[in-house]
Amino acid sequence: MGTTTTLTTALNVASGVAANAVSFGSFDEIMRQHQKRVFRVILLLVKDRDAADTLTQECFLRAYQNLASFRRECRMDTWLLRIAVNLVRDHGKNRRASFWRRLVGLGDRDSPEFQVRSPRPSPESALLARAELQAVWDGVGHLSRQQREIFLLRFVEEMSLLEIADILGLKVGSVKAQLFRALANIRKHLKEKQWR
């Protein structure tokens, strides 16, 4: 017998049998291929490492339990990210707070993805860049939930409009319209803050 991970063992116990005849090894491979991206998207949405870790595990548990319903009309990563986004939405509803309420500070060592990464910026330019980035993130925090999701998937995850539409269950035209509105709202916010 091959080795199985703790999560795979828990998945087997939770579902009783391997869904759609997927072996432990092949589901382990699916997890290895997609776990980092799913975690990253969830972390971007909830801004809480513990919650992101828990929701990532829940995402793969639900994927395993519902593998038989995966119709292969979209790619596996698109299906997993759709599950992840839905879990985040449920998480936000359950906590009665938006996932941007606890915006991570730019100077936080646990969030290097938000730090300025210039080889040797002057202290003044680094401070200005940090303040401008903070203003952008503040603007993102004022967007509607759907606009935030689309903005993050487009510019942080660098997904195509078609991928975003698949994940959120929208038409591409709706994604374009919401992205346009999101960008207009962020520009308006920056103009009000006198950045542009």
Steps between C-alpha positions, in 0.01 A plus 500: 500500500618852425528766759207731550489842654301584808264715296438222249432259785256749651337543160452126466347473847271798432368370169505128566633408156721658238277706275496427128762225546775752572783335687665655802811560293319682221309722743827570679638614164200728444559652844873547437434671168235743621536546875733802491284694255176419684660607829635821344160599358324427829766691696457800271128492563488440876830660613537244778755217472318271744166549328666456159661175613169369635307606190763343273458169680122535479530576127687176432267303727199627304676437171573142602145442624353646179751366251227290338313821415803651324379498139834598348335796322776718645854440618563348843660821633200704388266261681712508816518881498123520456461283811754719682323825410167358613655390830639850552158649430343266755777580748435872462126454549552285807729754662277791394802694381656564165830329432674838455407636843830390644729641232855376557750777567765562236785477749388162633774241461241228448374668183800552268271498196396854592847643556679723253760290316739747347876430499604816686228760511561820681317521832276771353404301190440187708276695736306655211463165325380339822248778560371477143470123523315539829264745329434242225429228757272741688318561172469125446353477850215732396400287200199271505574135581468394136719783372766415761501135400532585131772761567706257711467210259594723205788702642638292785447151355537629142210291374331551166148638485374161384658324800349755737159454338527122542605525866232749599228350281450820300500592134818656360310820420394531864860450613616773260231740621575434868876535441444831319288625792757380752781683323289815470421486872865452593604791273233715662625401845860584402393833354318583822820412687693711245723221368414539133 
